[in-house]
């Protein structure tokens, strides 16, 4: 009699444990999403009143944060890269450093375009181009891009002080690729993205437009939840990065300039989980209550 009851008791206890664990995880994730939404609404209301205030404990640059914000910038090719280059000029190199670039593996134009832009602009406001772009001049495409598919877990070393790391990722979906086959490429891209972000562990991720950014944003959110659990249960007590575990993997999504009345598919997919959703047109402000509009994009987010 005892032998037949014991397995049933163990099974019931295991089921109850699983249910409790899933419940705790779900509540924690929902709480993170709620904090993200509350912060976005609060920041928008404050900006509309002309009084941008620091949000609650979800603020990126808190007293427990490092003095500099390790920032990942995704260059999405074409017009997306052009928009991102304009954004990069507004990043304070004293705060947003080091800069790490991510490009799609099939994108062979974004890095050379950024290099040409920096070199061709010479000086701005009396500053040499290398001073203005200190720490963010990208490595050469031919010999300095470190693919996330490499087995080496170490970070790429830069031959010159002014150069920034560049990594490549496989695209989630190529142009004109069938939706069926894109399921598998998206899964592969997501795996490689999670692997790369885990290695880099950035404080902030700035991205825009193209579909390749969707795995980046979702992987960042998943890793953020994971680090939140580690901090909650103090598993990272002895970790060197434990003091900043609350603030890594924040995301800013900048909608494409051509989106005047509706959001892009990428924008719709990442809208619920990004820390800041930036648009360029007032018509989108009227339709969505958790978006921001600004000309000087990053400084207006009060991240510093």
Secondary structure, DSSP 8 states (H G I E B T S, - for coil): -HHHHHHHHHHHHHHHHHHHHHHHHHHHHHHHHHHHHHHHHHHHHHHHTT-----STT-SS-TTS-SS--EEEEE-SHHHHHHHHHHHTTS-TTTS-SEEEEEETT--SHHHHHHHHHHHH-EETTEEHHHHTTTTEE--HHHHEEETTSS--S----SSTTEEEEEEE--SS-TT--HHHHHHHHHHHHHHHHHHHHHH--SEEEEESSTHHHHHHHHHHHHHHHHHHHHHTTTTTT-TTGGGTTTSSEEEEE--TT-SSS--HHHHHHTTT-SEEEES-HHHHHH-TT-EE-SSTTGGGT--
